[in-house]
Amino acid sequence: MPTDDDTRVVLKQYVAAQLRGQILWTKLWSLLHHGFVFGAVILSAAAALVLQLKSILLTTEQRSDIATVLTAIASVVGVISVSGAFAQKWRTNRLTKGTLEQIEIDLMDPNCDSRKLLEELKEMKRIHHLAIAGESDESRSGRRITPARDPPNPTLSERKESHQPPP
């Protein structure tokens, strides 16, 4: 039977490997999400510029054709971004990366509870897979865990009751 020290060593190795992967996935989804969002904006703006800038030596037909192509590409890029849930996947990977970083810090404590950390890793993985799939776990636990939504802002009266400053 492995000792707690053996379990910690295995956990450290596992968390380090998972963290390396999450850093890569977070960067990938960030690139895709932001690239597609800003790409659609830039393509739409370029379409407007092609139509309006008279210093570009193009015929009216050519301007119209180029603007139509740019607008169509911008629309497709936007649809791909939304239907691919790039924003949700980027946020989910950021949250998973943050959880792994916290567990990595916990593992620095020689008195950390390895069993508790194993359970946290299992829960993190479960939540990660549900969030990537766009699912919620309300039906099983009665609580909402999908990380793609921001928490609600407390009202002014709720902040006063809890003595919180406004955001």
DRENVOPA-360011 format. One record per residue (C-alpha): residue in one letter; x, y, z; residue number from 1. Coordinates in nm, 3 decimals. Example, Ala and Ser with C-alpha at 12.3 -4.5 7.8 and 13.67 -1.06 7.14 Angstrom:
PT   vexro      east     north        up   volum
PT       A     1.230    -0.450     0.780       1
PT       S     1.367    -0.106     0.714       2
//
This chain:
PT   vexro      east     north        up   volum
PT       M     0.000     0.000     0.000       1
PT       P     0.148     0.338    -0.099       2
PT       T     0.237     0.582     0.174       3
PT       D     0.104     0.936     0.189       4
PT       D     0.445     1.061     0.068       5
PT       D     0.426     0.828    -0.232       6
PT       T     0.077     0.957    -0.309       7
PT       R     0.198     1.317    -0.284       8
PT       V     0.483     1.249    -0.527       9
PT       V     0.243     1.091    -0.777      10
PT       L    -0.003     1.378    -0.726      11
PT       K     0.270     1.638    -0.784      12
PT       Q     0.372     1.466    -1.109      13
PT       Y     0.011     1.432    -1.224      14
PT       V    -0.075     1.795    -1.141      15
PT       A     0.242     1.923    -1.313      16
PT       A     0.160     1.726    -1.629      17
PT       Q    -0.205     1.837    -1.624      18
PT       L    -0.101     2.197    -1.569      19
PT       R     0.132     2.188    -1.870      20
PT       G    -0.157     2.061    -2.080      21
PT       Q    -0.400     2.319    -1.945      22
PT       I    -0.158     2.601    -2.020      23
PT       L    -0.146     2.481    -2.381      24
PT       W    -0.524     2.437    -2.410      25
PT       T    -0.592     2.773    -2.245      26
PT       K    -0.364     2.946    -2.496      27
PT       L    -0.523     2.758    -2.787      28
PT       W    -0.882     2.842    -2.688      29
PT       S    -0.780     3.200    -2.612      30
PT       L    -0.627     3.232    -2.959      31
PT       L    -0.932     3.079    -3.126      32
PT       H    -1.185     3.277    -2.922      33
PT       H    -1.017     3.615    -2.948      34
PT       G    -0.893     3.556    -3.304      35
PT       F    -1.242     3.475    -3.428      36
PT       V    -1.411     3.756    -3.233      37
PT       F    -1.167     4.024    -3.341      38
PT       G    -1.134     3.869    -3.687      39
PT       A    -1.509     3.911    -3.744      40
PT       V    -1.492     4.273    -3.627      41
PT       I    -1.193     4.351    -3.849      42
PT       L    -1.353     4.186    -4.152      43
PT       S    -1.677     4.379    -4.098      44
PT       A    -1.489     4.707    -4.060      45
PT       A    -1.284     4.630    -4.372      46
PT       A    -1.605     4.571    -4.567      47
PT       A    -1.734     4.913    -4.463      48
PT       L    -1.403     5.077    -4.551      49
PT       V    -1.394     4.918    -4.896      50
PT       L    -1.735     5.068    -4.968      51
PT       Q    -1.655     5.414    -4.831      52
PT       L    -1.293     5.489    -4.919      53
PT       K    -1.292     5.659    -5.256      54
PT       S    -0.912     5.673    -5.275      55
PT       I    -0.903     5.300    -5.348      56
PT       L    -0.910     5.270    -5.725      57
PT       L    -1.188     5.019    -5.768      58
PT       T    -1.510     5.022    -5.962      59
PT       T    -1.839     5.031    -5.775      60
PT       E    -1.898     4.668    -5.871      61
PT       Q    -1.558     4.563    -5.742      62
PT       R    -1.615     4.750    -5.415      63
PT       S    -1.950     4.583    -5.372      64
PT       D    -1.811     4.237    -5.448      65
PT       I    -1.518     4.276    -5.208      66
PT       A    -1.745     4.412    -4.932      67
PT       T    -1.988     4.124    -4.985      68
PT       V    -1.710     3.865    -4.955      69
PT       L    -1.565     4.031    -4.642      70
PT       T    -1.909     4.052    -4.480      71
PT       A    -1.987     3.689    -4.562      72
PT       I    -1.656     3.572    -4.416      73
PT       A    -1.715     3.784    -4.103      74
PT       S    -2.057     3.621    -4.060      75
PT       V    -1.918     3.270    -4.098      76
PT       V    -1.634     3.344    -3.855      77
PT       G    -1.884     3.470    -3.598      78
PT       V    -2.110     3.167    -3.638      79
PT       I    -1.817     2.926    -3.607      80
PT       S    -1.699     3.101    -3.289      81
PT       V    -2.041     3.087    -3.127      82
PT       S    -2.138     2.738    -3.241      83
PT       G    -1.795     2.607    -3.140      84
PT       A    -1.841     2.764    -2.795      85
PT       F    -1.485     2.896    -2.808      86
PT       A    -1.548     3.149    -2.528      87
PT       Q    -1.690     2.884    -2.295      88
PT       K    -1.403     2.646    -2.366      89
PT       W    -1.147     2.922    -2.306      90
PT       R    -1.310     3.015    -1.971      91
PT       T    -1.343     2.650    -1.869      92
PT       N    -0.976     2.582    -1.938      93
PT       R    -0.875     2.896    -1.747      94
PT       L    -1.079     2.780    -1.446      95
PT       T    -0.933     2.430    -1.464      96
PT       K    -0.582     2.577    -1.490      97
PT       G    -0.654     2.792    -1.184      98
PT       T    -0.774     2.491    -0.986      99
PT       L    -0.460     2.296    -1.079     100
PT       E    -0.244     2.589    -0.971     101
PT       Q    -0.422     2.596    -0.634     102
PT       I    -0.376     2.222    -0.589     103
PT       E    -0.009     2.259    -0.684     104
PT       I     0.026     2.518    -0.406     105
PT       D    -0.156     2.286    -0.161     106
PT       L     0.095     2.012    -0.246     107
PT       M     0.376     2.236    -0.121     108
PT       D     0.242     2.184     0.230     109
PT       P     0.392     1.861     0.368     110
PT       N     0.081     1.816     0.586     111
PT       C    -0.171     1.844     0.302     112
PT       D    -0.445     1.583     0.285     113
PT       S    -0.367     1.378    -0.026     114
PT       R    -0.705     1.204    -0.021     115
PT       K    -0.884     1.540    -0.016     116
PT       L    -0.673     1.661    -0.309     117
PT       L    -0.753     1.344    -0.503     118
PT       E    -1.123     1.415    -0.452     119
PT       E    -1.072     1.776    -0.562     120
PT       L    -0.898     1.656    -0.878     121
PT       K    -1.183     1.417    -0.955     122
PT       E    -1.440     1.692    -0.904     123
PT       M    -1.234     1.934    -1.114     124
PT       K    -1.220     1.684    -1.400     125
PT       R    -1.592     1.613    -1.377     126
PT       I    -1.678     1.983    -1.383     127
PT       H    -1.430     2.046    -1.665     128
PT       H    -1.582     1.779    -1.888     129
PT       L    -1.937     1.895    -1.817     130
PT       A    -1.847     2.257    -1.887     131
PT       I    -1.664     2.176    -2.213     132
PT       A    -1.973     1.986    -2.325     133
PT       G    -2.189     2.283    -2.224     134
PT       E    -2.370     2.082    -1.960     135
PT       S    -2.476     2.173    -1.610     136
PT       D    -2.497     1.943    -1.310     137
PT       E    -2.819     2.083    -1.164     138
PT       S    -3.007     1.756    -1.212     139
PT       R    -2.767     1.558    -0.994     140
PT       S    -2.665     1.795    -0.719     141
PT       G    -2.922     2.074    -0.727     142
PT       R    -2.647     2.332    -0.776     143
PT       R    -2.532     2.500    -1.090     144
PT       I    -2.168     2.442    -1.178     145
PT       T    -2.134     2.557    -1.537     146
PT       P    -1.843     2.802    -1.519     147
PT       A    -1.933     2.980    -1.842     148
PT       R    -2.151     3.234    -1.661     149
PT       D    -2.032     3.518    -1.443     150
PT       P    -2.169     3.529    -1.088     151
PT       P    -2.450     3.782    -1.041     152
PT       N    -2.358     4.123    -0.908     153
PT       P    -2.500     4.179    -0.560     154
PT       T    -2.748     4.463    -0.531     155
PT       L    -2.659     4.775    -0.336     156
PT       S    -2.874     4.662    -0.040     157
PT       E    -2.702     4.319    -0.041     158
PT       R    -2.361     4.490    -0.040     159
PT       K    -2.468     4.712     0.249     160
PT       E    -2.586     4.410     0.446     161
PT       S    -2.256     4.229     0.391     162
PT       H    -2.053     4.551     0.428     163
PT       Q    -1.899     4.514     0.083     164
PT       P    -1.782     4.814    -0.116     165
PT       P    -1.939     4.865    -0.460     166
PT       P    -1.759     4.692    -0.750     167
//
